[in-house]
Amino acid sequence: MFNRRKSIKGSIDQQKKGFFLKEEISNYLIHLGQKRTDLQLDITQIVEKLKFPTRTVEELEKGNVCFVQYPLNYFFSRQYAYLVGAEFPNHFNMQSFKKRGR
């Protein structure tokens, strides 16, 4: 019984950790959009350089972690960050961008 409780608690802790990491990623993506604005780059310039659809860039800048399917959302975020000169956090690994089941 003790092991089961410990397992359930560990599972809940992982879910909380995943939720807060998603929040952090979302805030980071919004920050990238602000950085683009600060650099006076237009979305069309980003689209042209990265070859992303305009809607993808707009969703990314809204903090939508699932703006495209996994794992493309991870790679697009990294590319976007690089383009605007932002450091991509080391703890944002590819699995962090995976949609969690309910």
C-alpha positions in Angstrom: 0.0 0.0 0.0 2.8 2.4 0.9 4.5 1.9 -2.5 1.3 2.5 -4.3 0.8 5.8 -2.5 4.3 6.8 -3.2 3.8 6.0 -6.9 0.6 8.0 -7.1 2.2 11.0 -5.3 5.2 10.7 -7.7 2.7 10.7 -10.6 0.9 13.8 -9.3 4.2 15.6 -8.7 5.2 14.8 -12.4 1.9 16.2 -13.6 2.4 19.4 -11.6 5.9 19.7 -12.8 4.7 19.3 -16.4 2.0 21.8 -15.9 4.4 24.5 -14.6 6.9 23.7 -17.3 4.2 24.2 -19.9 3.4 27.6 -18.3 7.1 28.5 -18.3 7.4 27.5 -22.0 4.2 29.5 -22.8 5.6 32.6 -21.1 8.9 32.1 -22.9 7.2 32.0 -26.3 5.3 35.2 -25.5 8.7 36.7 -24.5 10.1 35.8 -27.9 7.3 37.7 -29.6 8.1 40.7 -27.4 11.8 40.4 -28.3 10.9 40.4 -32.0 8.9 43.6 -31.5 11.7 45.2 -29.5 14.1 44.4 -32.4 11.5 46.0 -34.8 11.2 42.9 -36.8 7.9 42.4 -38.6 6.2 39.0 -38.6 6.6 38.9 -42.4 10.4 39.1 -41.9 10.3 36.1 -39.5 8.1 34.1 -41.9 10.4 34.9 -44.8 13.6 33.9 -42.9 12.3 30.8 -41.2 9.8 29.7 -43.8 7.1 29.2 -41.2 3.4 30.0 -42.0 2.3 33.3 -40.6 -0.3 31.7 -38.4 2.4 29.5 -36.8 4.4 32.5 -35.8 1.3 34.3 -34.5 0.3 31.2 -32.4 3.8 30.8 -31.1 3.9 34.4 -30.0 0.6 34.0 -28.1 2.3 31.3 -26.0 0.5 28.4 -27.5 2.8 25.5 -26.8 0.8 23.3 -29.3 1.0 25.8 -32.2 2.2 22.9 -34.4 2.4 19.2 -33.8 5.2 17.7 -31.7 8.2 17.6 -32.2 8.0 20.4 -34.7 6.9 22.8 -32.0 10.2 22.2 -30.2 12.3 22.8 -33.2 10.3 25.8 -34.4 10.7 27.4 -31.0 14.4 26.8 -31.0 14.8 28.3 -34.5 12.7 31.3 -33.6 14.7 32.0 -30.4 17.9 31.8 -32.4 16.7 34.2 -35.0 15.7 36.9 -32.4 18.9 36.3 -30.5 17.3 34.7 -27.4 19.0 32.0 -25.4 16.9 28.8 -25.5 16.6 27.4 -21.9 18.5 24.1 -21.4 15.7 22.6 -19.3 13.3 23.0 -22.3 13.9 19.6 -23.7 12.0 18.0 -26.6 9.7 16.0 -24.3 8.6 19.3 -22.6 6.8 20.2 -25.8 4.9 16.9 -26.0 1.1 17.2 -25.4 0.1 15.3 -22.3 -2.8 13.0 -22.3 -5.8 13.6 -20.0 
